[in-house]
Amino acid sequence: MRLSGLALLVAVGFHVMTGPAIAQTFVFGAQGEPVQLDPAVITDGISSRITRQIFDGLVRYRGSTTEVEPALAEKWEVSRDGRVWTFQLRHNVKFHDGTPLDAAAVVWNFERWWKSDHAQHENQVKAGQTFEYWEAQFGGFDDKSIVSKVEAVGSHTVRITLKDPQAPFLANLAMFVFDVASPKAVEKWGLEFGKHPVGTAPSSSSSGSRTRRSSSRRTRATGVSSQG
């Protein structure tokens, strides 16, 4: 594939316990610019390769396989009928803006993806930022969705109830579009959140705009190991 000459510059700072952070920079060519960095509304691979360094989901794929492993959720269980999924979140995880990753934040994200009357969902759809993957993977929005309830049943416990069992449910959640964003940051930036992404993954972006240069800082604050 011919590269367009677009260079994505990523500055990576590795923080160690015994000394100051050591900054390293690498440059690579990409075949185009990211559309934006809000994982919930993107559909292109260029954008997702960057958002995966900034955000985590409840679960993720192991390496290049489709095997699902823990991410923000350290463990989970499913009811015998396959309809009720309960996720236990990792403790002491924070978003890059310092707000805690807890059950309430996860529920907020699900409602943003799923409910058409959610303020952020409604505003984004009106602006042409649609939640295509949620609609495709979970059957639509509101009452059309296979998801019937998402609730916080503890400070770090999330329960998701489905109308019917869905065999690929866990694999669906591992997709990049269902990575969890900071509610505070989404509410702050609104339609511009894709230029100011805030997640929990080891990298935080200092420039999310559609420019020829993008900078990310690498941290180890979450306890969720990264993957490329």
N, C-alpha and C positions, 0 to 999 in steps of 0.2 A: 504493500500500500504506500503511495506517495505521501510523504509528510508535507504539510503546508508551510513548514518553517517556523511554526509557532513554538516558542520555547517556554516551558513552564519551569520557573525557578522556585525551588522549595528550599527554604532555610530551615535546617533541623537542629534543634538544641537538645543535647542529651544531658539530663540532670542526674548527677550521681551523689551519693550520700557523703563522700569523702572530700569533695572539692567543688569548685565552681563549674557551671555548665560549660560544655565544650560545643561550640557551634560548628556545624558542618553544612556545606551547601552542595547540592547536586542539581544538574540541569539535564532535562530530557526533552525530546521533541514529542509533540502530540499532533494528532491529525486534525485538530480543531480546538476551539475554545469551549470551555464548559458553558452550558446554557445558563445554569445557576447552581447554587449549592444548598438548596432545600431538598433533601432526599425524598420527601413525601410527594413532590410534584414533578420530579424529573423522570425522564424515560431513556436518556442517552447514556452510553457507556463512558464517555469522556468525563461527564459530570460525576457519575457514580464512583469512578476510580478515585476521585478526590474526596467525595463525601465519606467514603468508607474509612478514610484516615481521620475523619473529624467526629464521626458519630458511631455509636454502638446500638445494636438492637437487643431485644430480650435474648435471642439466640442468634447463631450465625452458622455458616457452612465451615466445615473443617478444611482449611486449605483450599485446594481447587476441586474438592469433591462436593457432593450434595448431602453428605452426612452432617447432621445437625449436632452442634455442641453448645454448651452454655456460653453466655456473654454477660449481659446485665443481669439476667436471671441465672442464679447459680444452680438451681434445680427446679423441677416441676413434676406434677403428677396429673393424671387424667382419670376421670371417672370411668367406670366399667362400660357405660353406654357411649363413651367417646364424646360427650357433649360439654363437659365441664373441665376446663384446664385451670390449674392453680400454679402460679409462678412465685417462687421465693426470690426476691431481689438481693443482690449483693449489698452489704452495708458499707457505709463510709465512701460512697461514690458521689462525686460532685460534677456538675456541669462546669465548663470552662469559665462561666460567669460567677462561680462560687455557690450557686443554689444547689440544694441537695437532690439527688436522684432518689425518689421515693415512689410509693405506690400511687399517690395522688398525681405525680407528674406523668406517670405512664398512662393512667386513665385519661388525663387531659389530652395526651397525644392520640390515643385511640378515638376519642370523641371528635377531635379535630379532623381526623381522616374519614370518619364514619358518618357523622351527623351533619346534615345540610344546614341546620339552624345554629351550629356552632359559629361564633362570630368570626373566627379566623378562616374556617372552611368557606363560609358564605362570601367573605371578602375576596378570598383568593379565586374562587370559581368565577365570580363576577369579573375579575381581572384576567381571566383566561388561564389561571394556574389550577389545573384540574387534577383530581386525585385518581388518575386512571388505573393504577395498579390495585388500589383498594377495591374499586368497582369490579375489576376483572377477577381478582383472586377471591373476593368474599361476596360476590353476587349483587353488589349495588350498595346504595346508601340507605340509611334509616331502616324502615321496616322491610325493605327488599333484601337487606343483607342477611347472610347466614348467621352473623353475630347478633345475639339478642341482648346481651348484657356484658358490661365490663365494669368491675367494681373493685375498690380498695377494701380488702377485708382485714387489713392490718397495715402498719406503717410501711412494711416492705413485702406485702403479699397482695398479689393481683389475681382476681378470679375472672376468667372469661367463659361465658356460657354461649354455646352455639344452639341454633334451632335443631340442627341435625349434625351427626358426626361428619367430619371432613377429613379424609385420609391424609391429604398433604398440608393440614393446618400448620403444623410446626415448621415444615419446610417453607411454607409461604411466609411465615413470620421472620424467617432468616434472610429474606430478600432485602436489598439495600433500602428500598422505599419505606420500610417499616422500622428504620432506625429512629431512635428517640431523641427529640430536640428539647432544648430548654424552653419550657412554657414562658418564662419571664422574657427571654430573648425574642421569641416569636411575637409575643404581645407588644414588645417594645418596637420592633422593626416592621411588623406587619408584612406588607407586600414586598418589602426590601430585605426580609430575612435571608433570602437566598444570596445576598451580598454580605451578610454578617452572620454566618452560620455558627451556632454554639451547640456543641454536643458533649460527649464524655470520653471520646476516644483519645489515645495518646497525642494526637496532633490537634493543635488549634490554629485556625486560619486568621491571619492578620489582614487579609485582603480577599474578599469574596467577589469582587466586581469582575465583570467580563473584560479583563485587561490581558496584556501579553505577559504579565508577571504576577505570580501568586506566591505568597509567602506563608509557610506554616511553621509553627513551633511545636517541637516534640516534648511531651511530658510523660511522667509515669504516675500520675496522681490517682488514677481510678482503680488500679489493681486488675483491670481487664486487659490482658495482653493483646497486642495488635496483630493484624494480619494484613497482607498486601492485597 
